[in-house]
Amino acid sequence: MLELRSIVAAYGNVRILKDVNLRVDEGEILTLIGANGAGKTTTLKCISGLMGIKTGTIFFEGKPIQGLPTHEIIRRGIVTIMEGRRLFPDLNVLENLRLGAYLCNDTREIQRRMDLVFSYFPLLSERKDQLAVSFSGGEQQMIAIGRGLMAAPRLLMMDEPSLGLSPLMTQHVGSIIQAIHRNGVTILLIEQNANMALRLADRGYVMETGAIVMEGAGEELLANDKVRRAYLGI
């Protein structure tokens, strides 16, 4: 579905991604784990068109997408939920969600998407007229995920969805990711919570200093001694 071939990206003269090769198969949950500064978020920015690449090719469904504007990449079905939620705090839940469907002009389709979001997050339906700023961090993450779903993604990329959340809310977010996946959405998940990410994922990649250093099934990486020492604290 998605393939990165020999991607090199830099901020100025500082190379951040170094010959990155990565693929996401349709229908899977793929995770990318690594320490802060490893290049995980930069990888998502390159895929979503928020950052250019120096060399390499990014394919989505067999067609190159590097160089396309972000709105066109979204239109093709790749949607990113960025780290930090990035809501409009002075807009209410409904207004924030509707912004996720800004490329859709079909009122019925927008309502269908809204109903789907509310099926995942009944709390948002109950409090749809409240300002986003009035919600807790975990509840704001629900709004951010819902806004991403309003764009009807075929590939949903999530950057640190559990960041700053309580263990209970982290578990809830993990359950929602699984539910979204069961409904046919392919997921690329970036997480510092490697334990959660690898338990959710079909496959995973480990990134260090801008390069992929390991890959394998989620269960294999969970059992790998190096991964356990470096990322699971075991």
Secondary structure, DSSP 8 states (H G I E B T S, - for coil): -EEEEEEEEEETTEEEEEEEEEEE-TT-EEEEE--TTSSHHHHHHHHHTSS--SEEEEEETTEE-TT--HHHHHHTTEEEE-TT----TTSBHHHHHHHTTTT---HHHHHHHHHHHHHH-HHHHHTTTSBGGGS-HHHHHHHHHHHHHTT--SEEEEE-TTTT--HHHHHHHHHHHHHHHHTT-EEEEEES-HHHHHHH-SEEEEEETTEEEEEEEHHHHHH-HHHHHHHS--
